């Protein structure tokens, strides 16, 4: 039921935008409040009034952002299950890498860690509002918030790579367009024969198998392949033209 709602109404991209906006501005409000307190130097002034207002704004944004982070994770998890088999191997590595240390920076794994991190930060922020003793930890809170916000922005970057760089969620046409965009700048003249199953590998497009029609000396992106690395399922069916 939940997965169907997420798929039908595309809830993940909707919720993700709220998550990034609320939490980023929540941390920014906390930084501005700290700067205003330093400027006021403990005196009642215009800056001290604004510092109090910014603290209240940060509290509301952090609570709302943490709730949005939970929804972002679960809607993203539902979308990942639905789209996994339609993704290219490159997109699968971005979503959930299995190559050791980079796995911690993959979109799905980092999203889960960020959900926990912002829940902790939101609870920490609420406790600072209720306890004068925890008020002393505000600087540590700001530092932790900046680090978490940076990771959140990186998370948004990997999400953009999945959608715009690898066509995730756009169906077969989406990743084919991504393959054409990636290979159009670096192409090598070649000869494609009917039935040749060629695997492209370049930047974010890796091991995507495309069935090409017979066409000789075609210089377009269909027959293009990476200079650095290419995999051909049937070598006899694809022969680069010899220079000269």
LODO-373430 format. One line per field, with one value per residue (C-alpha): z, y, x; residue in one letter. Coordinates in Angstrom, 1 decimal. Each point is the difference from the previous one (the first is absolute). Example, Ala and Ser with C-alpha at 12.3 -4.5 7.8 and 13.67 -1.06 7.14 Angstrom:
BEGIN
pz (7.8:-0.7)
py (-4.5:3.4)
px (12.3:1.4)
code (A:S)
//
This chain:
BEGIN
pz (0.0:1.0:-2.9:-2.4:1.4:-0.3:-3.6:-1.1:1.5:-0.3:3.6:0.4:-2.1:1.7:3.5:-0.8:-1.0:3.3:1.9:-1.6:0.4:3.5:1.5:-2.0:1.1:3.5:0.3:-1.7:2.5:2.9:-1.5:-0.4:3.5:1.4:-2.1:1.4:3.6:-0.6:-1.4:2.8:2.6:2.6:-0.2:-0.8:-3.5:-3.4:-0.8:3.3:-0.9:-3.4:1.5:2.1:-3.0:-2.0:2.7:0.0:-3.8:0.1:2.5:-2.2:-3.2:1.6:1.4:-3.4:-1.9:2.1:-0.6:-3.7:0.1:1.3:-2.8:-2.5:1.1:-0.1:-3.3:-1.5:1.2:-1.7:-3.2:0.0:0.4:-2.9:-2.4:0.9:-2.9:-2.5:1.0:-1.8:2.0:0.4:1.5:2.3:1.3:0.7:1.8:2.0:-0.5:1.0:-0.4:3.6:1.3:-2.8:1.2:2.9:-2.6:-2.2:-0.3:2.0:2.8:0.5:0.0:2.9:2.0:-0.6:1.2:3.3:0.2:-0.5:2.5:2.6:-0.9:0.3:3.4:1.0:-1.1:2.0:3.1:-0.3:0.1:3.1:1.9:0.8:0.6:-3.6:-1.2:0.5:-2.8:-2.6:-1.7:-0.3:-1.4:-2.6:-1.1:-0.2:-1.9:-2.6:-0.6:-0.3:-2.4:-2.2:-0.1:-0.8:-3.0:-1.2:0.3:-2.3:-2.5:-0.2:-0.4:-2.9:-1.6:0.2:-1.6:-2.5:-0.6:-0.2:-0.8:3.1:0.1:-3.7:-1.3:-2.9:-1.9:3.0:0.3:-3.8:-0.1:2.8:-2.0:-3.0:2.0:1.6:-3.1:-2.5:1.0:-0.4:-2.9:-2.2:-3.6:-0.1:-1.9:1.7:-1.3:0.6:3.2:1.7:3.7:1.1:3.6:0.6:2.8:0.5:3.1:1.5:-2.8:0.5:-1.5:-1.6:-2.7:-3.2:-3.1:-3.0:-3.6:-2.9:-1.2:-1.2:0.7:2.3:2.1:2.2:3.7:-0.8:-0.9:2.2:2.8:2.7:-0.9:3.5:0.4:-2.0:0.1:-3.1:0.4:-3.5:-1.1:-3.6:-0.4:1.0:-1.6:0.4:-3.3:-0.4:-0.1:-3.4)
py (0.0:2.5:-1.0:0.5:3.5:0.9:-1.2:1.5:3.5:0.1:0.8:-0.4:3.1:2.0:-0.8:0.2:3.6:0.9:-2.0:1.8:3.4:-0.3:-1.5:2.2:3.2:-1.4:-0.3:3.4:1.6:-1.4:1.4:3.4:-0.1:-0.8:2.9:2.4:-1.0:0.7:3.4:0.9:-0.9:-0.9:3.3:0.5:1.4:-0.5:-2.9:-1.8:0.2:-1.5:-2.7:-1.1:0.0:-2.0:-2.6:-0.5:-0.3:-2.5:-2.1:-0.2:-0.7:-2.7:-1.8:0.2:-0.9:-3.1:-1.2:0.6:-1.9:-3.1:0.3:0.5:-3.2:-2.2:1.4:-0.3:-3.6:-0.9:1.6:-1.8:-3.3:0.8:1.3:-2.1:-2.5:2.8:1.8:-0.2:-1.5:3.5:1.3:-3.0:0.8:3.6:-1.1:-2.8:-0.6:-3.2:1.2:0.4:3.6:1.6:-1.9:2.4:2.8:-1.8:1.6:-2.6:-0.6:3.6:0.8:-2.4:1.4:3.6:-0.9:-1.2:3.0:2.6:-1.8:0.2:3.7:0.9:-1.7:1.8:3.3:-0.6:-0.9:3.2:1.9:-1.8:-0.2:2.9:-2.5:-1.3:3.6:-0.1:-2.6:2.4:0.4:-3.7:-0.2:2.5:-1.8:-3.3:1.6:1.5:-3.4:-1.7:2.7:-0.4:-3.7:0.7:2.2:-2.7:-2.4:2.3:0.0:-3.8:0.0:2.4:-2.3:-2.9:1.9:2.4:-1.9:-3.5:0.4:-1.8:0.1:1.0:-3.5:-1.4:3.3:1.8:-2.0:-0.1:3.8:0.0:-2.3:2.2:3.2:-1.7:-1.4:2.8:2.0:-2.9:-2.2:-2.3:-1.0:-3.6:-2.6:-1.5:-3.1:-1.2:-1.8:1.3:0.4:2.7:1.0:3.7:1.1:3.7:2.2:-0.7:-2.3:-3.4:-3.4:1.1:-2.5:1.4:-1.8:1.9:-0.2:-0.7:3.2:0.4:2.9:1.6:2.9:0.7:-0.9:-3.3:-1.6:2.2:-1.6:1.1:0.3:-0.9:-3.1:-2.0:-3.4:-1.7:-3.1:-1.2:1.3:-1.3:2.2:3.3:1.1:3.5:1.5:0.0:3.5:1.0)
px (0.0:2.7:2.3:-3.0:-0.7:3.7:0.1:-3.4:0.6:3.8:0.3:3.8:1.0:-2.7:1.1:3.7:-0.2:-1.7:2.7:2.9:-1.6:-1.2:3.2:2.4:-1.8:-0.4:3.8:0.4:-2.4:2.0:3.3:-1.6:-1.3:3.4:1.5:-2.7:0.8:3.7:-0.9:-2.3:2.7:-2.6:-1.8:-3.7:0.0:-1.5:2.4:-0.8:-3.8:0.8:2.1:-2.9:-2.3:2.6:0.3:-3.8:0.1:2.8:-1.9:-3.1:2.1:2.1:-3.1:-1.8:3.1:0.6:-3.5:0.5:3.3:-1.9:-2.5:2.8:1.7:-3.0:-1.4:3.5:0.3:-3.3:1.1:3.3:-1.8:-2.3:2.7:3.0:-0.4:-0.3:3.2:3.3:2.9:1.4:-3.2:-0.1:3.5:-1.0:-3.1:1.5:3.7:1.7:3.6:1.1:0.4:-2.0:-3.0:-0.3:-0.5:-2.5:-3.4:-2.0:2.5:0.7:-3.7:-0.6:2.9:-1.2:-3.5:1.4:2.4:-2.7:-2.4:2.8:0.7:-3.7:-0.2:3.2:-1.5:-3.2:2.0:2.0:-3.2:-1.1:3.3:2.3:2.8:-0.2:0.0:3.8:0.2:-1.4:3.4:0.4:-3.5:0.7:3.2:-1.9:-2.8:2.4:1.6:-3.4:-1.3:3.1:-0.6:-3.7:1.0:2.3:-2.9:-2.0:2.8:0.0:-3.8:0.5:2.6:-2.5:-2.9:1.8:3.2:-1.3:-3.7:-1.3:-3.8:-0.2:-0.2:2.1:-0.1:1.4:3.3:0.3:-0.1:2.5:2.3:-0.2:0.8:2.9:1.6:-0.9:3.2:2.4:-0.7:2.0:-0.9:-1.0:-2.0:-3.1:-1.6:-3.5:-0.5:3.2:-0.5:2.4:0.6:0.9:2.3:0.7:-0.3:-3.5:-1.2:1.5:-0.9:-3.2:-0.9:-1.6:-1.1:1.2:-1.2:2.4:1.7:3.6:2.3:-2.5:1.5:-3.0:-0.4:-1.6:3.3:2.1:2.0:2.4:3.7:0.9:-2.1:-2.5:-1.5:-1.3:-2.2:0.8:3.4:-0.5:-3.0:1.6:3.4:1.3:1.2:3.8:1.5:1.2)
code (X:X:X:X:X:X:X:X:X:X:X:X:X:X:X:X:X:X:X:X:X:X:X:X:X:X:X:X:X:X:X:X:X:X:X:X:X:X:X:X:X:X:X:X:X:X:X:X:X:X:X:X:X:X:X:X:X:X:X:X:X:X:X:X:X:X:X:X:X:X:X:X:X:X:X:X:X:X:X:X:X:X:X:X:X:X:X:X:X:X:X:X:X:X:X:X:X:X:X:X:X:X:X:X:X:X:X:X:X:X:X:X:X:X:X:X:X:X:X:X:X:X:X:X:X:X:X:X:X:X:X:X:X:X:X:X:X:X:X:X:X:X:X:X:X:X:X:X:X:X:X:X:X:X:X:X:X:X:X:X:X:X:X:X:X:X:X:X:X:X:X:X:X:X:X:X:X:X:X:X:X:X:X:X:X:X:X:X:X:X:X:X:X:X:X:X:X:X:X:X:X:X:X:X:X:X:X:X:X:X:X:X:X:X:X:X:X:X:X:X:X:X:X:X:X:X:X:X:X:X:X:X:X:X:X:X:X:X:X:X:X:X:X:X)
//
